[in-house]
Amino acid sequence: MAITFAASSPATVRRARPRGRAVRRTLTGWAFAGPATVLVVGLSLFPAVWAFFISRARWNGISPGVPVGWANYERLVSDPDMLAAARHTLLLTVLFVPSSIVLGIVVAIALNQRIRLIGFYRTCIFVPYVASAAATGILAGFVFNPQFGAANDVLRHLGIPQQQFLESPTQALYVICVIALWGEVGFTTVIYLAALQDIPRELVEAATMDGASRWRVFRHVTLPELRPVTVFAAVWQTITAVQLFDLIYTTTRGGPLNSTQTVVYYIYELAFQTQRLGYGAAAAYLLFAVTLLLTLGIIWYSRRRGSEVF
Amino acid sequence: MRRFHLPFSPWHLLLMPLALLFVLPLVQMVLTSFMSSAEINKFPPQLIPTSLHLEGYRALLTETPALRWFGNTVLVSAVSVGAHLVLCSMAGYGFARLRFAGRGVAFLVIIATVMIPIQLLMIPTYLMFARLGIVDTLAAAFVPWLASAFGIFLMRQFFLALPVELEEAARIDGAGTWRTFRSIVLPLARPALATLAVFTLLSSWNDLLWPLVAISDNHTFTLQVGLANFQGMRRTEWSQLMAGNVLATAPLILAFLFAQRKFIATMSFTGLKG
């Protein structure tokens, strides 16, 4: 080959060399990007496609699977456990997302003040975000213990009757939402704080000079500037809420009386406790579809409201 | 904005209770880990232990392989962080600077995979790992964390923002792509690499769902799985549970206290990626 190249006319060499260089460039490029690409795609796209085939079979993972077409999906939409799980996930999401956004904005504004102890406050508020959800769940079981927990002690001091918290089917989901907020508000606070610090000072000063009250400055200058972050936070926190698992596993394991069994927890039980892999995969695909629709919905809504974040 | 300095800003009225609400449970966790069972089961609860009881830690270490779990978590996190730093920085550089066939498509596919939730992936990934024979090994816990779409994206964004002149100068001096990357670009990427390391450490250290699925052997558990499992059996051994919690959270909390800026930068970058 080398000889052929050397013997060819100058015109051929000129044409051949760029091609050789292009091949080398592509090889170099893939040598850099290839390993990570193969890992990421191989561990997501390939299993996702496989999961789809699993979702169209009845299979316990051991004996050969029986293809059942869309039967798993059809059964899911009328499965009372699935519907209850969907209700719990929805309730959790509807409570968690707006609360974490509002709290994030309020705490970020407070932390953006130049007052004493601000470093201390910031550290305290961010620390729970670093603690694992599993540890947080175990700790919550202690704090909300009906017999000797600190939560009931606080209620006692306030003269409020003692509560069952995580052991009550009517309260457990709300308590889990509060615990999730405790662990996640640090995150929304940080992104709002970063966004607040990016707002040009002149903008606020100009509005103040024009005689706008503090509330009006906040309402008409600060809030609109925060909108792109809010869209992002809404999407991110929706995904967080929908996928909440660790906290439920280490507090209630779906109980009491299935009152905290969310879709994600139900999928885990189906696939890894009762070995109904096909049914579990179908539930996971439904969850994926709904999350995707929710995400696109939020983005579509925010686009219509005129903020371009995605 | 404030024209004069009050000795006591009204913001304290909001921030002080809030800060205590966020930090006191963690303080109670640490203090409880040093209490005896008799002290813990009192109501009203007492916050401060009467003396330093080490029973919780002793029981945890003798009745469970907690140190082993701790070591497993350290290993899984170290491999994840190390692999992330190498693989994602290389891929990020490739996607940012090198022109090669298939680059656009590959990057698009990687970004699209972010949308796929773990719940969808865990069933086939478990089956895949079972066939590879790595279920119930630590490899099962770290293989999904060797590289991530987020890591590739983060590094690519960083390299795109880096002025290209330095690399061109290195090229003119005759350095190849690898040498340019290794000795010119990578040293400049330290802030991004630190962000990536913190992100990967947080995710791999705190992961529960995936190792819970992939590992069922008591000695191969990561710390989070071991604790969750231990809690399932000993719901009332609070001093042991809190001792385990301290073991599971203290390393990251200490790292956070020492490198708070880096952690906060990581969190806000995660937020600004949208």
Interface residues (C-beta under 8 A of the other chain):
Chain A: A22 R25 T26 L27 T28 G29 W30 F32 A33 G34 P35 A36 T37 L39 V40 V41 L43 S44 L45 F46 P47 A48 W50 A51 I54 G61 V106 V107 A110 L111 Q113 R114 I115 R116 L117 I118 F120 Y121 T123 C124 I125 F126 V127 P128 Y129 V130 A131 S132 A133 A134 A135 G137 I138 L139 A140 G141 F142 V143 Q147 F148 G149 A150 N152 D153 R156 W182 V185 G186 F187 V190 I191 L193 A194 V204 T208 P228 V229 V231 F232 A233 V235 W236 I239 V242 Q243 F245 D246 Y249 T250 R253 V264 I267 Y268 A271 F272 L277 G280 A281 A284 Y285 L287 F288 T291 L292 T295 V309 F310
Chain B: M1 R2 S9 W11 H12 L14 L15 M16 L18 A19 L20 L21 F22 V23 P25 L26 Q28 M29 T32 I40 N41 K42 F43 P44 P45 L87 C88 M90 A91 Y93 G94 F95 L98 R99 F100 A101 G102 R103 A106 V109 I110 T113 M115 I116 P117 I118 Q119 L120 L121 M122 I123 P124 T125 Y126 L127 M128 V143 P144 L146 A147 S148 A149 G151 I152 T177 F181 L202 W205 N206 L208 L209 L212 V213 Q224 L227 A228 Q231 G232 R235 W238 L241 M242 G244 N245 A248 T249 L252 I253 A255 F256 L257 Q260 F263 I264 M267 S268 T270 G271 L272 G274
